[in-house]
């Protein structure tokens, strides 16, 4: 099967020519073509998705995952981490059990457990009553129940060192987030193996001239990946440009989407928190605190590109960089021999087609 594209984004470079797919695999790129105006790129990888299309993943059934997955594909996401915010242990365990194993479309990479080991000063919308101090036994119960691929915690908490070590032993990526860490505490966490930061600048100690905190350390340590929400609400345009100027090549886009994404304005749940979404707005808790987004990944890519970031780099922030955070060579890549998880974009960055495992899932 030929994709009928003018070019393809291969290892971060635009390669002129068509792409051929057979039996779910990319077999050749750079083929002669007369097509104009469409480019094939790797399928998007979203590391933080709380919910989508009316579905909150903390309470999702198999049918809910199928519904949310179809809507995620519409936004170009071919692999994602269902994200579970701080909740009672029983709820977290049930959510981990309910998460699909293999064969889903888009691909469910594994759970991003965001909490409950968070700073009480930087909870954001996470429910205070369910926050927990570091507890290796509780973490073990999470890891024994379901496939956890990323854990967000506050590295400055007493006992967090043991959590970091245990998570790394179990091949879980550890991210700093919802943290009040000083620069010294952030350095200590990164030295232990924390390798990324969840939604940089949001729900963390502010950057100050003599107290740069986790933000300043993450931006200046070349071995730390940073994740950011580019929805026009969580970060000012200048902040996005600052992050990019300091950390280009290690910045991943995340949506932090909630059940209201790809839906209508109204009332939704984020865990057991009621959130309200006005027309064109962002999810808000009753007290006005930001509670995730209604962002799609294709819009995040467009938003980043509109701020002056090259097309290749904007797509890379939604594909190859998240894959590198997870140390996954099978995600976020378009090249011969790779799985045909692909998005075809036109010259307005509108989605023309989405393939997952070589099967056309979205056709405009």
Secondary structure as GFF3:
##gff-version 3
##sequence-region A 1 364
A	DSSP	beta_strand	7	10	.	.	.	ID=ss1
A	DSSP	beta_strand	13	16	.	.	.	ID=ss2
A	DSSP	beta_strand	18	22	.	.	.	ID=ss3
A	DSSP	beta_strand	25	31	.	.	.	ID=ss4
A	DSSP	beta_strand	39	42	.	.	.	ID=ss5
A	DSSP	beta_strand	44	49	.	.	.	ID=ss6
A	DSSP	beta_strand	51	52	.	.	.	ID=ss7
A	DSSP	beta_strand	55	56	.	.	.	ID=ss8
A	DSSP	three_ten_helix	57	59	.	.	.	ID=ss9
A	DSSP	alpha_helix	62	74	.	.	.	ID=ss10
A	DSSP	beta_strand	77	85	.	.	.	ID=ss11
A	DSSP	alpha_helix	89	98	.	.	.	ID=ss12
A	DSSP	beta_strand	107	108	.	.	.	ID=ss13
A	DSSP	beta_strand	111	114	.	.	.	ID=ss14
A	DSSP	three_ten_helix	128	130	.	.	.	ID=ss15
A	DSSP	alpha_helix	136	145	.	.	.	ID=ss16
A	DSSP	beta_strand	148	153	.	.	.	ID=ss17
A	DSSP	alpha_helix	160	169	.	.	.	ID=ss18
A	DSSP	beta_strand	173	176	.	.	.	ID=ss19
A	DSSP	alpha_helix	183	192	.	.	.	ID=ss20
A	DSSP	beta_strand	196	197	.	.	.	ID=ss21
A	DSSP	alpha_helix	213	220	.	.	.	ID=ss22
A	DSSP	beta_strand	225	228	.	.	.	ID=ss23
A	DSSP	alpha_helix	237	247	.	.	.	ID=ss24
A	DSSP	beta_strand	251	253	.	.	.	ID=ss25
A	DSSP	beta_strand	266	270	.	.	.	ID=ss26
A	DSSP	beta_strand	273	277	.	.	.	ID=ss27
A	DSSP	beta_strand	284	285	.	.	.	ID=ss28
A	DSSP	alpha_helix	297	306	.	.	.	ID=ss29
A	DSSP	alpha_helix	311	316	.	.	.	ID=ss30
A	DSSP	alpha_helix	320	325	.	.	.	ID=ss31
A	DSSP	beta_strand	342	345	.	.	.	ID=ss32
A	DSSP	beta_strand	351	356	.	.	.	ID=ss33
A	DSSP	beta_strand	359	363	.	.	.	ID=ss34
###
